[in-house]
């Protein structure tokens, strides 16, 4: 599987904040614990060991975690590697590397694979570097999210397959009833063939043989990655929430997260802010509804309901039913780091951006802040597409550029004469220099007339330049149309392929070789956007 790459910074698809983070700009260094490198994990291991294992309840937390996972895996036929990894979590020398993802229907876009493969591969690299420690890859299922419209579809061969259902509570609890009709439509689109039948079987066994979205997603991820030891966690669990009780109470009574994150947001004012904190960053779950908790006049109201609690009442509920309290995007990372012996979180640019808002909050509540690693990003190109690019004289850097810039550049390259009038403009400006010398010796109104005439003639040249470019584009229209078509194939909807296309589109052609090749190719600590030429 031949590969090429382009740096994240040069790809044009990462935010200024991510580019500056990758370049370790000094202004951002107070917002993270350690930059991701194999060497930096040594200190991270020691810090987490003290912070997590040093806690008097650490053994109990590990036992609870293992017990919950074993129960969640009772109905799953998984690998010995995964079962062993679950048992290893009892050991104080075992640490986790975690990624999280929404419960997108049939995994959603391709980067679901890249997140998990980055996580699996990092645990392998760490084991090679620190053989006396154990490292377990964790996929944290976002079962408590309630944004169903974000996850109820996937794209396959330029078609959107949407699951039309209603949901207002935690999506992990959502019934999969009604997906049979959806499956019939998708199965028809898949057609026949060995790989098509594998995909049909995988969808059917995941979604039609499991009663809720959490169980369906666990089954799917386990089939794809169980052999590599992936451990899949659903943290919507009362026993796990018990470890989080002190932090839930602190949030309700002190609102520490709001105070600290607001301070950090001010430091990030020159960037686009990913998330803004609420005064209370918790939801309340009841009867499968998930609504914000709002503090008003000393009382805790559940948004869009008539439910109201005094402080005493709500704290009593925290003690008796912690599972009713669900962390939002600000508190979820803390929940993760409290219940897991975690060293590193792997996510996309948007996720890393909001994690960078959280370090001062973690410091305030005395929880070790994890290393933040940008997941692998990949562009998959078929052999046919690679040959087209070569024939058209296109580099991968060309194909990553904006389409207007790409077409302008290629038109200039194809033209047998220059279509850039820079030389003519410079010559014109030199001619006007002599006129300006004369103008400076006479009336000011003449100087204004010279300036206006210069601007008019420069503008005229620019218009001619545009018209010439347009004319040359017509002359090379056939080649430019082929370039446009190829870029649109690789970057559907002028977006990254990994954010648009479902894995099944490539699995249909390449089968399980797709995943095994990605596993063998991707290096999680590299900061390059990989271009993988499939064959």
Helices and strands as residue ranges (DSSP letters): E 3-7, H 8-11, H 16-22, G 26-31, H 41-48, I 49-53, H 58-72, H 80-88, E 94-101, G 105-107, H 111-129, E 134-141, G 148-150, E 153-156, E 159-162, G 171-173, H 179-190, H 194-203, I 204-208, H 213-225, G 226-228, E 231-234, H 238-242, H 245-254, H 256-267, E 282-286, E 289-296, E 299-302, E 308-309, H 311-320, G 322-324, E 325-327, H 329-339, E 342-347, H 349-355, H 359-364, E 371-374, E 378-381, H 383-391, H 396-400, H 403-414, H 422-439, H 444-475, H 477-490, G 492-494, G 497-499, H 504-510, H 513-521, E 528-533
